[in-house]
């Protein structure tokens, strides 16, 4: 089982790599057979190739991530974080309020990521 410190560090690395637009480094945080469901209810991305393509597209938007609270670990193999995705939309500057939950393997790699956010979590900034 991955310990709390290692899970929190991986979650912070996810934020840092995203904000550097480093899709390859984000994909390297995942196990080879991992899955991404972003947002929950959308088609599942499976395996490193699909996950890498997803993040390549995501970082190309110029969006930036900002933690809204400290990363939370668990007594098991999962951790969660609340954050805002800051981005420019056709309607103007906006943010999306998101909670990501990641599960981990014994090597400390993400085995799954689920992003919880809905249409009401997209907020136009004034």
Secondary structure, DSSP 8 states (H G I E B T S, - for coil): ---HHHHHHHHHHHHHHHHTT-HHHHHHTEEEEEEEEESTTS--EEHHHHHHHHHHHHHHTT-EEEESS--B--SSSEEEEEEEEEEEETTEEEEEEEEEEEEE-TTS-EEEEEEE--GGGEEE--
